[in-house]
Amino acid sequence: MKMYPLVNPALLAAATPDETAWLSQFVVDGNFWEMLAYCAGTGGSTLIIGSAAGVAAMGMEKISFTWYLKRVSLLAFLGYTAGAVTYIGMLALR
């Protein structure tokens, strides 16, 4: 859980100029954390076994992994990618 620093504005203000560019990426509620939450929340849906809801759907609806892989995973990946590109595009327009 400590892979990336959680930077508050006071820590960022106290950082040296060399550290500021790197630390500014990890500001609390910043863009990095929003994108990480998006990837963690929706990326698992690309494969049905990547989320608890997908595993539950497999059991309840008798969906096989290969059926999902052939018919749905490409659409899920396209939706996931479109969302990521849209988020990055929104950041570029700020």
C-alpha positions as CSV (number, residue, x, y, z in Angstrom):
1,M,0.0,0.0,0.0
2,K,3.0,2.3,0.4
3,M,4.1,1.9,-3.2
4,Y,3.3,5.6,-3.9
5,P,3.5,8.5,-1.5
6,L,0.3,10.2,-0.4
7,V,1.3,13.9,-0.7
8,N,-0.6,16.7,1.1
9,P,-0.2,20.3,0.1
10,A,2.1,21.1,3.1
11,L,4.5,18.3,2.1
12,L,4.5,19.5,-1.4
13,A,5.3,23.1,-0.4
14,A,8.2,21.8,1.8
15,A,9.7,19.7,-1.0
16,T,12.8,20.7,-2.9
17,P,12.4,21.9,-6.5
18,D,13.8,18.6,-7.7
19,E,11.2,16.6,-5.8
20,T,8.2,18.9,-6.5
21,A,7.6,17.6,-10.1
22,W,7.5,14.0,-9.0
23,L,5.6,14.5,-5.8
24,S,3.0,16.7,-7.4
25,Q,1.7,13.6,-9.3
26,F,0.6,12.0,-6.0
27,V,-1.3,14.8,-4.3
28,V,-4.3,13.7,-2.3
29,D,-7.4,13.3,-4.5
30,G,-5.2,14.1,-7.5
31,N,-5.3,12.8,-11.0
32,F,-3.1,9.8,-10.4
33,W,-5.3,8.4,-7.6
34,E,-8.5,9.0,-9.7
35,M,-7.0,7.1,-12.6
36,L,-5.8,4.3,-10.3
37,A,-9.3,4.0,-8.9
38,Y,-10.7,3.8,-12.4
39,C,-8.3,1.1,-13.5
40,A,-8.8,-0.9,-10.4
41,G,-12.6,-0.5,-10.4
42,T,-13.2,-1.3,-14.1
43,G,-10.2,-3.1,-15.3
44,G,-11.2,-6.4,-13.7
45,S,-14.4,-6.5,-15.7
46,T,-12.4,-7.0,-19.0
47,L,-12.2,-10.7,-17.9
48,I,-15.2,-12.1,-16.1
49,I,-12.9,-13.7,-13.5
50,G,-11.4,-10.3,-12.6
51,S,-14.2,-9.2,-10.5
52,A,-16.4,-10.6,-7.7
53,A,-19.5,-9.7,-9.7
54,G,-18.2,-11.5,-12.7
55,V,-17.5,-14.7,-10.8
56,A,-21.0,-14.5,-9.3
57,A,-22.5,-14.0,-12.7
58,M,-20.6,-17.0,-14.0
59,G,-22.1,-19.1,-11.2
60,M,-25.7,-17.8,-11.4
61,E,-26.1,-17.6,-15.2
62,K,-23.8,-20.6,-16.0
63,I,-21.6,-18.4,-18.2
64,S,-18.4,-20.2,-19.2
65,F,-15.1,-18.3,-19.3
66,T,-14.5,-19.1,-23.0
67,W,-18.0,-17.9,-23.9
68,Y,-17.4,-14.6,-22.2
69,L,-13.9,-14.3,-23.7
70,K,-15.2,-14.8,-27.2
71,R,-18.3,-12.7,-27.0
72,V,-17.9,-10.0,-24.4
73,S,-14.3,-9.4,-23.4
74,L,-13.5,-7.3,-26.5
75,L,-16.5,-5.0,-25.9
76,A,-15.5,-4.7,-22.2
77,F,-11.9,-3.9,-23.2
78,L,-13.1,-1.3,-25.7
79,G,-15.3,0.3,-23.1
80,Y,-12.5,0.3,-20.5
81,T,-10.0,1.8,-23.0
82,A,-12.6,4.4,-24.1
83,G,-13.1,5.5,-20.5
84,A,-9.3,5.8,-19.9
85,V,-8.8,7.8,-23.1
86,T,-11.7,10.1,-22.2
87,Y,-10.3,10.7,-18.7
88,I,-6.8,11.4,-20.1
89,G,-8.4,13.7,-22.7
90,M,-10.3,15.6,-20.0
91,L,-7.0,16.1,-18.2
92,A,-5.3,17.4,-21.3
93,L,-8.1,20.0,-21.8
94,R,-7.8,21.5,-18.3
